[in-house]
Amino acid sequence: PYVYNKTSEVMISFDNADSFAAKGSYIKDTGLRGFAMWEAAGDYDDILLDSIRFAAGFD
């Protein structure tokens, strides 16, 4: 997902549970053996981590 401000012409992209699950599905479908995350400090309940792990089949 992303947000875009037409006035300032600034785009901000981010991940959520749905986008992480899509990335997990890609990992599984292509046979990759892992993934890397840059930052997950705000994922206190592991919602993002769990969504990619389960979709990738790493549960």
N, C-alpha and C positions, 0 to 999 in steps of 0.2 A: 504494500500500500504506500501511498504518498499523498502529500498535500502540496498545493501550489498557490502562491499568492501572485495574482496577475499584476497588481500594482508595483510590488517590489521585485517581481520576477524571481522569486525564491522558491525552490522546490526542496522539500524535505521528505526523504524516504525512510521507512521504518519497517520492522517486522512485527507480526502478531502471531497468534497461535495458528491461524489458517495458513499464513505464508510459510511458517516453519513446517507445518504438516505437508505442504506442497513440496518443499525442499526435501523432506524425509521420503516422500514418495519417489522423487527423482533419484535419490540415493539408492533406494531399493530397486527401482526399475532398471537402473544402469549398472547395478552390481558393484557400486562403490563400497568400500569397507569402512568408511568413517566420514566425519565432518569436523569442521572447526568453527568455533564461535568467537567473535571478537570481544563481545562484552555481554554479560548476563547478570550484572550486579543487582538489577532491579527485579529479577525473576525470582522473588522470594519463595513462591510456592512451586517452583519448577514447572510452571505452565508451559513456557516456551520449550524448555528442554524436553519435557515429557512428550509434547506434540511431535517434535522431530524424531525422538527416539522410537516412539510407537509406530509412526508412519514408516520409518526406515526398517522396522523389524528388529531393533536392538533392545527390545524389552526382555 
